[in-house]
Amino acid sequence: MADTSETTTGATVHPAAHAARAPRGSGFWVVGAVLVLLMLSSSVPSALYVLYQQRWGLSSGTITVVFALYAVTVLAGLLLFGSLSDTLGRRPVLGAALVLAIVSMALFAGAQGLGLLLAARAVQGLAVGLATGAMGAALLELSPASRPALGAQVNSAGPTVGIGLGGIGAGLLVQFAPAPTVLSYLLLVGAFAVTLVGVIRMRESAPGAGGRFRVVPHRIRVPADARGRFGVLVLTIVAVWSVGGFYLSLGPHLALSLLESTNYLVGGATVALLAGAATAAQLMLGRTGALRTAVLGLFGLLAGLGLVLVALGIRSAAVFLVATAVLGSGWGAAFLGSFRALSTLAQPAHRGELTAAVYVFAYLAMSVPAVLAGMLTNVHGLHRTSVGFMAAVAGVCALALLATLRLAARTRAEGSTA
């Protein structure tokens, strides 16, 4: 799968030389579109889970298992194939990920029960995990020369933009379009096919592209001198993605319950509101110090969780929507700040190992609490389980806030500007 081309004399041009002549900007936006589309497609099932429950008689626990399978396969794909694009190249890895994404959409469209739904979610997770490392690197390598920071900004905001668009788009289709459990995915098949053409035609940006297929699993390692700070910051990661996992699996059902509505757009809009507020917060705080951003985000998370508990207590849909917006802004800021602070804890040569450790905690926090909440919902009901879940996450947030404030004070005393 080497990216080579033949000259008129028969000589082989090295991929790097070919890439040096290729236009830069178009490839950047192609990769940005792939990122948004993959995240969009990952949130579409969230808006459809209520429909699946009604049609197929699935329990809340089963729905959270379907969601968790996605998180686990994303993590597996990332850890096993996260470095593959460094040797094969960004284009072939992104192309393979898009083919897998198209297969997963076809499986979703053909699903008539739990079996194909699980298969579709697993293939989708593998596609996202395979693409994640290649997308992140390509966005940095292909950033416009006039705006070198744009790659990092798209890497940060792209996922929440995609999740928000997927939630609201699927909600609209479920409510107003025919065959929503098929149409949503067929539209995505078309979108992925278009971006696949763009990836095939884009410039190759990986310096070592053209090598052999070689799976080198990401090492998971936290430097010994950074473990204390890592432990503090990862608490925020756990709190953030516990909230994200709950909203992406059970959030639409909870919104419909509080609103006493049968309008499926409500479920998708709830996911979109959370993700939209997160994106806005990340854009607003992009130049704020990492630890300060994390602290602001944790305050937002605590305020949002408190408002969610109030909304559940008085069964107010209006308060719940306000709470979701506040929670989303805290979610976005806390993740941005903690991830930026974590990325500075290792030397460049070991940053991939540290990032792998962060992703392990993030995806476990996204999946395990959501599955537990789904199982408890079968016993205690959605309302009581939601109250207990939000209270528990608020406790983690409070602990993370106290620890981060102490870390920030110690960092200032040491003369750092983080």
Disulfide bonds with the S-S distance in Angstrom:
none
